Amino acid sequence: KAVINKQKELNQDKMTNYSIIAQVIVALSIVYVWAFHFDNIVKEFKQYGLSDLTRSIVGSAKIALSTLLVAGIWYSNLVLIPALLIAFLMLSAQYFHFKVGNPWLKHIPSLLLLILNLFIAAISLKLI
């Protein structure tokens, strides 16, 4: 029984490391897009028919939630809610991509971030 518990502990440590990697990837991706490709964000939100205020709220939320994901590397209790909220924002992005008929290539970034955030949330909940 002690061997089984030790193995579970090692597996959980490995999954925590994978989660940390995913948290950093998500945070860096969001900051990169919102800081260095803001002109593309402006065009996309106009294409979706969303206001500048909505764009500002979404951008602020994504940056704040990304910051919490990074803080979650040291304070694991901070990870679950930001991961789920970012996943929701990425699901919303998928909706708008479908709504305006964007090609599949435009769906990929938000789809990957959706999957990564669900992965982070599942690890946080110890589902995997």
N, C-alpha and C positions, 0 to 999 in steps of 0.2 A: 504494500500500500504506500509506503514511503517513496518507493521508486516511481510509482505512478504519479504521486503528488509532485515530485521533483520534475518529472517530464512535463506535466501540465504547467508548472511554473516557468520552465524554460520556453515552452511554446508561447505562453502569454508574454514573456519578455521579448521574444522574436516578433510577435504581432505588434507590441508596443513600438518597437523600432520601425516596423513598416508604417505604422500610423504616423510616427514623427516625420518620416520621409515624405509621406503623403501630405501632412500638414504644411511642411515647408514648400512643397511643390505648389499646393493650392495658394498659399499666401503670396509667394513670389509671382505666380502667374497673374493673380488679380492685381497686385501692385504694378506689375509690368504693363499690363493692358491699360489700366486706368491712369497711369502716370505718363507712359510713353506713346500710347496710341489713342489718346483722348479724342483726336479728330475722327477716328473711326467710330468711337462710341457715340459721338454727337450725330454722325450720319445715320448710324443704326437706330438710335432712339427716334430720330425724325422719320425714318422709314417705317417704324412701328407705330407712329402717330402718338408718341408719348411726349409729355411736356419736359421742359428744362428742369422744372422742380422735381419731377419724378426721377429724371436722370441724376440729379444731385443727391436725392435721398438714397437711391439705389447705390450710387458710387460710394457715398459716405458709409452706408451700411456694409458694403462689401469690404471696404478698407478696415473698418472697425472690427468686423467679424474675423477678418484675416489676422489682425493683430491679436485677437483672442486665441486664434488657433496657434499662433507662435507662442504666446504666453502659456498655452496648454502643454507645451513641451515640458515645462517645469511644474505646472499646476494642472494636473489631468482633469480636475473637476470642471475646468473651463472649456473642455473640448466638445462635448456632446451638442449643446444648444447651438453654438456657432456653426458646427458642421451641418446640422439639420437645416438651419436657416439659409446657409449658402446653398445647400442642395435644393431647397425650395426656390431660391432665386435662379438657379441653373435650370430647374424644371420650367420656371416661368420664361426663361430665355428660349427654351425649346419650343414652348407654345408660340411665342412671337415669331420665331424662325418659320414655323409651320404656317402661321397666320399670313405672313407676307410671301410665302412660297420660296423662301431662300433655298439654294442648292444644298445638298447634303454636306458638302465641304464646310459650309458656314455653321452647321450644327455641331461639328466635331469638338471644338474647344469646350463649349458649355456642357456637352454630353460627357466628355472625359472628366470635367470638374464635378459634375453631378455624381458620376460613379465613384470618384475619389472621396467625395464627402460622405457618401453612403457607406463606403468602406471604413472611413474614419469613425463614423457614428457606430457602426457595427462593432468595431474593436472597442470603442468606449463603453458600449453596453455589454461587452464580453460575449457577444454572439458568435464571434469567430476568434 
